[in-house]
């Protein structure tokens, strides 16, 4: 079992920045992929970014603006969001996938609002 708790969501003006954090606990050693997804009202949940020990992956819509990182111990994953746009507004969810069973765990979500 892996427990995930997100933080950092807030109201920000267009062009602003936010840093989301996700604290992981439990079976940390089983974690393979860590990532962020988001879901806007009326839309499906979509991938934002993922990170493994060897690579990162970003949705086209956030490339060049968002940066994902994680601690070496896999106890936390971060999402630095710059040049935020109104279309980035959503609930952002932390996600991890375990190495062998490929089981996915989700956090409770943190709200990001981009508005002037």
N, C-alpha and C positions, 0 to 999 in steps of 0.2 A: 504494500500500500504506500502511496505517495500522497502527501497533503500539500496543497498549493494555496498560497494567500497573496493576492495582488494588492498593490497600493499605487498611489500616484495620480490617479485620475482626477481631472479638475476641469474647470471652465477656463478656456484660453482664447485669446483673440486670434484671428487669422494671421499667419506669419509667425506666430509664437512657437514656443517649445515646451515640451513636457518630457519627463522621464518616468516611465513605469517600472515598477519593480515587482518581482514575484519571488516569494520565499518558499523554498521546497523543504519538506521534512519527511521522515519515514525511511523508506527503502531507497535512499539516495543512490547507492551503488548500482541499482538496477536501471537507472535512467540512461537512455541513449540520446534521444532527441528532445530538445527543449524549444518551445516556440510561443508565438503570440498569434492569436486569431482575433477577429472582431466581427461584431454583428450590429448593423444599423437597423432601426425600426423598419419592419416590412421587408427586410432583406435576409438572405441566407448568411450563415456564419462563413467567413472567408479567411483564408490564410494571410497573415501579414508577413511573418518572418519566422525562420527556424534556424537552429544552430546545433551542430554536433561537434565532436572533438576535432573534426577536420574541415568543416565547411559551414557556410551560411547560405541562406536562401531567402530571397525577398520577392514579394509581389511586385509586379511592374509598377503599380500605382504608388509605391512608397520608395522605390529605389532612388538612392541619392539623397533622400530626406530622413529616412529612419535607419538606425543602427541597432542591431541586436548584439548582446554580449552576455556572457555568463561567467560565474566564478569557476575556478579550476575544480573546486569540490562539488560543483553542481548544486550548491545549496541556494543559489539565486540566479535568476535570469532577468535581464534588463532590456528595455526598449527605449532608446533615445529618439524622440520624435521632434524633428525640426521643420520649420516652414510649414506649419500645420495649415490645412485647408478645411473649409466647412465639411467637405465630403469625407474627412477623416473622423468625423464625430461618430461615435459608436460605443458599445460596451466592448472592452478589450478583455480577452480571456487568455490566461496562461495555460499552456498545455505541455505535458511531457509524455513521451512514449518509452516504454521500457525495452530493454535490449533483447530479451529472448521471447517473452510472451507477446510483445508488441501491444501491450495493453496501454490504453490512453487514459490519462487523468486530467481533470480540468479544475481550474480555480473557479471562484464564484463570480468573477468579473469586476471590472472597475470602469466607471463611466468617464468618457472623454467627450467634452462638449467644446466645439470650436465655433465661436460666435462673437460678433462685435456688439 
